[in-house]
């Protein structure tokens, strides 16, 4: 089965890397990472959880995918995480991304959550 999880992540990663405003907001760690980048201080963005559902019909295959993008910022820097989250939302909401081997029907940012990690005190915004 050819699942669209990896192609969607690759398209999001490419869009984020190509955006100069987002790169400026994330400083030394531009783009979207699978894991926190080594030796990079927050602010950075990682992929979070993903949920894929089969919506295939009788004549064609289809999927609905929900995924989290997580913006991390230093303790006391929730505003910087929110600025990055806002830029990501602007960049990705209804973006015409091209997915290798798949066709993107729609892309929407459906919610944002601001929290603080209990142990590290890092600010975290999840889209």
Secondary structure, DSSP 8 states (H G I E B T S, - for coil): ---SHHHHHHHHHHHHHH-HHHHHHHTTS-SEESS--TT--S-EEEEEEEEEEE---SSS--EEEEEEEEEEE-TT-HHHHHHHHHHHHHHHTT----BTTB----------EEEE-TTT--EEEE-
